[in-house]
Amino acid sequence: MNHRPMILLLAAALALPDSLAGPALAAPRAIANATGADTATPPAGPPPTPDSPTADKGTPVPPVLPGMKSYVLLDDATGAVLAEAAPDLALPPASLTKLMTAHITYQALRHGGLKPDQDVPVSVAAWHAGGSRMFIDPTSVVTVDQLLHGLIIDSGNDAAVALAEQVAGSQDAFVQLMNSQAGDLGLTGTVYSNVTGLPDPAMHTTAMDVAKLTREILRDEPEILDISKLQSYSFNNITQASWNPVLEHDPTVDGLKTGLTKESGHCIDATAVRNGIRLIAVVMGGPTWHASTAAIESLLNYGEKFFTDVHVGAGTQLATLDSEALDSGSVAVGPGQSVTVTVPSDEAGDVTKSVSYTADLDNGVTKGETLGTVTFSAGGKILATVPAVALANSPAAGFMTKLQRKLQKML
């Protein structure tokens, strides 16, 4: 049986958005909300003032995005904030809520509480979940992996409820896990009250918190990109397009999530690799998908053009420590761990590495021993400080070696 006509009629009848309706079922997308209006609430007042904590005096100011209530652009590798405007403004998260739903589900998979091919029962509560759905019911045979596809691509509220009940036993218990995880991650502007993102005055987040959570997900669960990069998903003979409009326009983008209600506006959390650097761009409160997509592209282009990462691998020689206390007279020194720093593109060749020594060398040194610290700086800013270690063994100088050195000085 072909369900597509039935689903199209259902979407047209409901005329509801993202966390409130079935996504991308007709072209063009229907943009509506729970009260039946045909647009989200437009931003009021002047656009937020943009800033770039990472920029130098030669870096252009980040783009002004008049239609957005807030935005953030992060470098994924370092967490450097490349651009921001009202980053800590509390706003309704809509289906960006499902980022945390996915994160906790992936944690359960990683810790063995779930398996990707495990069948998940569908409760009446999941079946009756309002808004956007992957269209499961109590007779469905559906796996964790399929539910994750339905959660991320279809923005399925039914998938979110089914996963929450499977992981925690109830939605309420799962919400407690969400808020606990938000606290652990330092998401101080975020409070969850449900697993779907359906409107609730008690629930809010910020663009900065969404970017931080995204960075955590990309570090711990990079496999989510295998799902979020897909432009459509089919389940039970029903094919739905991804809610993420940026995927259609930009091949560098491979995630991650969107959100839309009347209260939230058109929110996009996108990630892309530009010039080998992964960027995270979050815009919230846009008036249309077109405007929010254009805003994401503006941010990604800004990050690509004006910033770069400088990487120094662990064990790279940065200095030589000379000492008469060592038999060899010196030892090579480098960082004890790999370091990546984000700088304006015009400072890429100006990153300095200064080493400060604190070790007592009278007993010699062994390879890997901490000798002090190495500090990376650019443009007068300290970017990173890590241990400086010996890159080779260097035993203490013996009596005869010390005597010879004294005699050489005397002569």
N, C-alpha and C positions, 0 to 999 in steps of 0.2 A: 504493500500500500504506500503511495506517495503522500507523505504528510505535509509537503511544502506548501500547497495552497491553503491548507487549514491553518498552518502557522502564520502565513502572511495575513490571513484574515484576522487571526487572533491579535497580531501586533497592531494592525490598523485599528481594531476595535479598542484596544487598551491605550494606544498612543502613549506609552510610558518609556522612560529612558533607562540606560545602563542598569544601575542597581534596582530600577523600578520596572524594567520591561525587557523583552527579548531583543537582542542587539542585531543590527545590520540585516534585518529580514527583508527590507525593501530598499530600493534605491530611488532617490537619495535617502539617507538616514532620517528617520523621524526624530526630531528633537522636541521632547515634551516633558511634562512632569506630572506629579501625582494629582494636581488639581485640574489638569486638562489644558493648561496654557501651552502655547506652542514654542516657547523659548524658556531658557533658564533665566533667573534674575540677573540682569546686567550689573557689572560693578558700578558703584556709586563713587563720586568724588574723583580727585586727580589720581593718576597712576602712582604707584609706590616708587620712591626714589631708589634707583639702582646703585649698587656699590660692588667693589671687588677687593676683598681683603688681600688677595694675592698679587694684584697689579702693582706696577711701578709707575713713575711719572710719564713714561713713554707709552703706556698702555691706554688705549681708548676706554672711555667709560662704557660699562655694559649697556646693552640696548634698553631703551624705555619701551615697555610693552603695555600700552594703554588699556587693553582689554583684560589684563590679568590682575587679580587681587594680590597675588604673591608669586614669587618664583625663587628657585635655587639651582645653581649649576655647580656640581662637584666633580673633582678628579677622583675616580674610583680607587686608584692605586694608593693615593696619599691622603684622601679626604680633604684636600685643599678646596676652599670655597673660591671658585673662579668668578662667580657673579651671584648676586642676591638682591631681592627687593621684598621688603616686609617678610623676611623668612620665618619669623616666629609668630605671625598672625594666626590665631586660632580659627579654623574653618571646618565646616562639615566635610568628612572624608569621602562620603559616598562609597563607591566600590573600591577605592584605594584601601579600604578596610581589609579587603581580601588578600592584600600583601601579607599581613600578619597571620591571617587564616592559613595561607599557603606556607609561611615560614614555620609555624608550629607543626603543621602536617609533615613537612620535610624533616623536621627534627625527630618526629615519631618514626619516620622511615629510617633515618640514620641510626637511631638508637635501638632499632629492632622491634618497636611496638607495632609497626605496620609493615606490610610487604606490598610492592607495587601491583602485583597480580592478585592481591587478596580481594575477594568479593566483599562488598559492603552492603548491609541491608538498608533499604530506603524506608524511613518512617513516614507516617502520615504527615508529621510536621514538615519534613523535608519536601514531600510531594506538594504540600499546600503553601510552600514558601512563595511569597508574592514577588512580583517583579521579574527581572531577567532570569532565565532558566536554561538548563540543558535538557529539560523535559524527561526527568526520571519519575518513576512512581513505585509503589510497593511491590509491583510485579517485576521490576527491572532487575536484571543481572548486570551489575556495574562494579568495576574494580577501582581501587584507589587511584591508579594511574589515569583511568578514564575520568574520574571525578576531578582530578587536578587539571586535566585538559578542559573540562567543562567549567571549572572555577576560573581559570586564567584567561581562556579564549572567549568563552561564552558569557563570562561574568555571572555564572549560574548561582543564584541564591540557594536553589535546591541542593546543588553540589556542596556549597559551603556548610549548610545545615547537616547534610549526611556525613561529611568529613568531621565536623565538630563533634557530633554524637558518637562517631566511631572512636575518635581519639580520646575524648574526655568523658563520655557517657551521657553528657547533656550539653546544651548550648550554654547554660549558665556557668557550668564548670569550665568550659572552653574559654568563655569571656574572661574568667579569672586568670587563666593561663596567659591570655593575650595581654592583660594589664600588667601582670607580673613580668612578662617578657619586655614590655615597654619600659618598665621601671629599670630592669637590668641593663637595657641598652641606652639608658639616659634620654629616653624620648619624653622629655618633661612637659611638652605641649600636647600630649596625646592621651585621650581617655576613650576606651572602647565600651560600648554597651550592648553590641550584638556582633554576630560573626559575618554579616552580609554587607553592612553599610547602609541599610534602609534608614531613612531619616529618624533621628532622635536628638532632641536638644541637648541631651547630656553627653553626646559623643562629638569629639573634635580632634583635629590633628593640625600640624603645620607643614609647610613645604620643606622646612629643614628636617623635621622628624621623618617625613616620607623619604627624603634623600638618604638619611642615615640608615633607615631600615633597609632601603634598597641596597646600600653598600654592604650591609651585614648579610643579606640574602645572597648577593653575588659572591661573597667570600665563602659562605658556608654551603650554599645550594646552587652552584652555577648551572646545574642541570635544568634549572627552571627555564633557562634561555632556549632549551630544546623545544619547549612548549610555547613560550611567549613569542617566539619569532614566527610561528605559524599564522598564516592569514585566515585560516578557517579550520573548523573541526566538525566532523560528522559523528553523530551518535544516534543509533536506532533509526537510521535512514533520514535523519534531520541534519542538514548542513547549515551551520551558522558562521558568518564572517566574524573575524576578530573585531572587538570594539576599538582596537588601537588604530586610529586613522594614519598615524605616522608611518606604519609599516608599508602602506601602499605607495608612499612618496619618497622614502629614503631607504635604500638598501643597506646602509650602515647601521640602521636601527634594528635591534633584535629583542626588544622588550619595552615596557614590562607590564603596565596596568593603567587602566583609565577609571574615571568615576564621573557620574553625572546625576544630579538631582536638581530640582529648582533651587534649593538652598545652596548647593555646592558649586554650581556652574560646571563648566566643562574642564575637568582635571585630567592631566596626563602626566604619568611617570614614565619617562623614556630613558633608554640607555643605548649607547652606540659606541663603536670603535672608530675613532678618527685619527689617522696618522699613527696607528699603533697604540693609542691611548684611549682607554675606556672612560667615557664621560657619563654622568647621571644628570639628567635635566628634569625638573619638576615644575609644572605650572599649575596654578589653582585659580578657579573662579572665572575662567574664560567664557565669553558670551556665546561662542559657537565652536564646533569641532574645527572648522577651518581656521579660526583665529588662534585656537590653542595649538594646532599643528604648526602654524606659521611661527608662533612664539617659541616652540620647541626647536624648530630649525634655526631661528635666530640665535638661540642660546648655544646650540651645538656648533654653529659656525663661529661664534665668538670664541668659544673655548679652543677650537681647532686652530684658528688664525693667530691667537695672541698668547698661548701658553704651551709649555712643553714639559716633559719629565726628564730629569737627569738621573741616571742610575749608576751606582757604584757597587760592584759585587763584593761579597764577603771575601777577604783575603787579598784584595787588590792593594798593591804596595802604594802607599801615599807618602811615606817618609822613611828616613833612616835615623835611628837613634844611635848616636855615637857615645861610647862610654869606655873609659879605661878600666872599669870594673869587669868588663866582658873580655873573655879570651880573644875573641875575634875583633874586638874593638868597636863593633857596631852590630845592630840587628835591624832587619827590615820590619816596618810597622804598617798595619792596615786596619780597616774596620773589622770588628768581630762579627758583623752581620751585614747583609745586603741593605743598601739604603737607596730609596727613591725619593726625590724631592721635586716639587712642582714650582716652576719659575716662569715669569714672563719670557716669551720667546727671545726678546732682545738681551736677556741675561743668561742665556743658556751656556755661553762660554765663560761666564764670570763667576761661577760657583767656586768659592774658596773652601779649602779643607785644612783646618788648623788643628794641630795635635798638641795636647797638654799632657805632660808626664807626671805621674805620681808614684811610680813603682820604685822599690828599693832593688838595685841591681847587684848588690854585693854577693848574692848567692847565685848569680846567673839567672837566665830566664829559659823557660820552655815554650815551645811552639803553642800558640793559643792563649798564653798567659796575658792577662789584662795589664797593660802598662800605663793606662790613663784614658783619656777620651779624645775623640775626634769630632770636631764641630763643623757642620756644613752651613755656609752663609752665602747670601747674595743680596746686593742692594741694601746692605746694612741690617738685614733681617737674619736672625738665626733660624735655620730651616730644620735642622735635626742634630742631635748629639747622641753618639753611640760609643761603646767601648772601643778603645784602640788596643790591639793585641799584637804580640810578637808573631811574626810569620815564619820563624825558624827557631830551633834550639840554639842557645848561645851560653855555654858554661862560663862560670866565673873565671877570671884571669888567675893563673897560678902565681906563686911567689916570684919565679924567675921572669915571667912575662912582665909583671909589675916593675921588677928591678930594671929590666932592660929599658922599659919606657921612661923610667926616671933618669937613667943614664943618658938616653937620647936627648932628653930635655936639657940636661946639664951641658951636654956637648953642643 
